[in-house]
Amino acid sequence: MEYLALFYTTHGSIKFKKKLINIGMEVEVLPVPRRLSSGCGVAVKFFSDQDVSSLIDQTVEKLYRITQSEYQLVYGSE
């Protein structure tokens, strides 16, 4: 499955990207899509067939599953 992670800070997105690369995942850094946030920001897109809940850390603000150009919220911290 394809996922898109949004972050509180740009630094958080860089840390998350490095974490995923270190465990052998392919990642893509891209601007946050307009329909998910009106502010500027960086998102990390990645693919996983495993449970992604263990990847979520304090840097992640929201996590979406991408299906046919739709974004389904999987995790959203308060």
C-alpha positions as a LaTeX table, in Angstrom:
\begin{tabular}{lrrr}
\hline
Residue & $x$ (\AA) & $y$ (\AA) & $z$ (\AA) \\
\hline
Met1 & 0.00 & 0.00 & 0.00 \\
Glu2 & 1.03 & 3.57 & $-0.59$ \\
Tyr3 & 1.18 & 6.06 & 2.31 \\
Leu4 & 1.75 & 9.77 & 2.77 \\
Ala5 & 3.08 & 11.12 & 6.07 \\
Leu6 & 2.72 & 14.77 & 7.13 \\
Phe7 & 4.84 & 16.36 & 9.83 \\
Tyr8 & 4.88 & 19.15 & 12.38 \\
Thr9 & 8.27 & 20.38 & 11.11 \\
Thr10 & 10.54 & 20.00 & 8.09 \\
His11 & 13.18 & 18.60 & 10.43 \\
Gly12 & 10.71 & 15.88 & 11.45 \\
Ser13 & 10.17 & 14.89 & 7.83 \\
Ile14 & 13.92 & 14.56 & 7.30 \\
Lys15 & 14.29 & 12.36 & 10.41 \\
Phe16 & 11.38 & 10.16 & 9.29 \\
Lys17 & 12.77 & 9.84 & 5.77 \\
Lys18 & 16.16 & 8.74 & 7.15 \\
Lys19 & 14.48 & 6.24 & 9.47 \\
Leu20 & 12.61 & 4.61 & 6.58 \\
Ile21 & 15.70 & 4.52 & 4.36 \\
Asn22 & 17.68 & 2.89 & 7.20 \\
Ile23 & 15.17 & 0.03 & 7.35 \\
Gly24 & 15.34 & $-0.45$ & 3.58 \\
Met25 & 12.21 & 1.34 & 2.41 \\
Glu26 & 12.02 & 3.50 & $-0.69$ \\
Val27 & 10.72 & 6.98 & 0.01 \\
Glu28 & 9.83 & 10.11 & $-1.92$ \\
Val29 & 9.83 & 13.61 & $-0.43$ \\
Leu30 & 7.27 & 15.97 & $-1.94$ \\
Pro31 & 5.21 & 19.07 & $-1.11$ \\
Val32 & 2.10 & 18.46 & 0.96 \\
Pro33 & $-0.90$ & 18.27 & $-1.41$ \\
Arg34 & $-3.10$ & 21.39 & $-1.20$ \\
Arg35 & $-6.21$ & 19.43 & $-0.29$ \\
Leu36 & $-4.49$ & 18.07 & 2.83 \\
Ser37 & $-3.00$ & 21.33 & 4.10 \\
Ser38 & $-3.17$ & 24.95 & 3.04 \\
Gly39 & 0.22 & 25.73 & 4.56 \\
Cys40 & 3.62 & 25.02 & 3.14 \\
Gly41 & 5.16 & 21.74 & 4.11 \\
Val42 & 6.99 & 18.61 & 3.15 \\
Ala43 & 5.48 & 15.13 & 3.05 \\
Val44 & 7.07 & 11.69 & 2.77 \\
Lys45 & 5.47 & 9.10 & 0.49 \\
Phe46 & 6.34 & 5.44 & 0.97 \\
Phe47 & 5.09 & 1.94 & 0.21 \\
Ser48 & 4.50 & $-0.82$ & 2.74 \\
Asp49 & 2.56 & $-4.08$ & 2.81 \\
Gln50 & 3.16 & $-4.37$ & 6.56 \\
Asp51 & 1.47 & $-2.75$ & 9.54 \\
Val52 & 2.73 & 0.85 & 9.58 \\
Ser53 & 1.68 & 1.70 & 13.14 \\
Ser54 & 5.19 & 0.89 & 14.41 \\
Leu55 & 6.63 & 3.55 & 12.09 \\
Ile56 & 4.63 & 6.38 & 13.63 \\
Asp57 & 6.65 & 8.52 & 16.01 \\
Gln58 & 6.36 & 11.96 & 17.60 \\
Thr59 & 7.39 & 13.70 & 14.35 \\
Val60 & 4.33 & 12.45 & 12.43 \\
Glu61 & 1.31 & 14.76 & 12.47 \\
Lys62 & $-0.89$ & 12.72 & 10.12 \\
Leu63 & $-0.61$ & 9.56 & 8.06 \\
Tyr64 & $-2.77$ & 8.87 & 5.01 \\
Arg65 & $-3.25$ & 5.73 & 2.92 \\
Ile66 & $-3.38$ & 6.64 & $-0.77$ \\
Thr67 & $-5.92$ & 4.72 & $-2.85$ \\
Gln68 & $-6.84$ & 5.73 & $-6.40$ \\
Ser69 & $-5.96$ & 9.40 & $-5.79$ \\
Glu70 & $-7.93$ & 9.46 & $-2.52$ \\
Tyr71 & $-6.39$ & 10.09 & 0.89 \\
Gln72 & $-7.73$ & 8.02 & 3.79 \\
Leu73 & $-6.63$ & 9.20 & 7.23 \\
Val74 & $-4.91$ & 6.36 & 9.08 \\
Tyr75 & $-3.40$ & 8.38 & 11.92 \\
Gly76 & $-3.93$ & 11.93 & 13.08 \\
Ser77 & $-2.42$ & 13.15 & 16.29 \\
Glu78 & $-4.31$ & 15.68 & 18.38 \\
\hline
\end{tabular}
